[in-house]
Amino acid sequence: HWTNVMSLVMAGGGLRHGQAIGSTDARGAEIKTGIVRPQDLAATVFRHLDIDLGAHWISPQGRPTPIVVEGGRPIPELLA
């Protein structure tokens, strides 16, 4: 099991499908191109739903928390 690389399948929602985004080395152990982080996936979903990426959740204690953290960016290959 390679901890640096994982696969994800997305379906529906009107996103552009039928493609591989990124690549790994010949062993599938290290990412070569197209790093996609969880925060990028979140940014893609929120952008697709027309939710402001600068928006914040408000915790029960009243603290604002960004909906997209650590510089998440929408994945351009998925957006139509």
MOKANOR-V944263 format. One record per backbone hydrogen bond with DSSP energy under -1.0 kcal/mol. CO is the residue of the C=O (numbers start at 1). NH is the residue of the N-H. E is the energy in kcal/mol with one decimal. If there is no record, write none. Layout:
<<CO & NH & E> <CO & NH & E>>
This chain:
<<23 & 32 & -3.0> <23 & 33 & -1.4> <25 & 28 & -1.6> <30 & 25 & -2.0> <33 & 23 & -2.0> <37 & 40 & -1.0> <37 & 41 & -1.8> <38 & 42 & -2.3> <39 & 43 & -2.1> <40 & 44 & -2.1> <41 & 45 & -2.3> <42 & 46 & -2.7> <43 & 47 & -2.5> <44 & 48 & -2.5> <45 & 49 & -1.7> <46 & 51 & -3.1> <47 & 50 & -1.9> <52 & 55 & -1.9> <55 & 67 & -2.1> <57 & 65 & -2.8> <59 & 62 & -2.6> <63 & 59 & -2.7> <65 & 57 & -3.4> <69 & 72 & -1.2> <75 & 78 & -1.7> <78 & 16 & -2.6>>
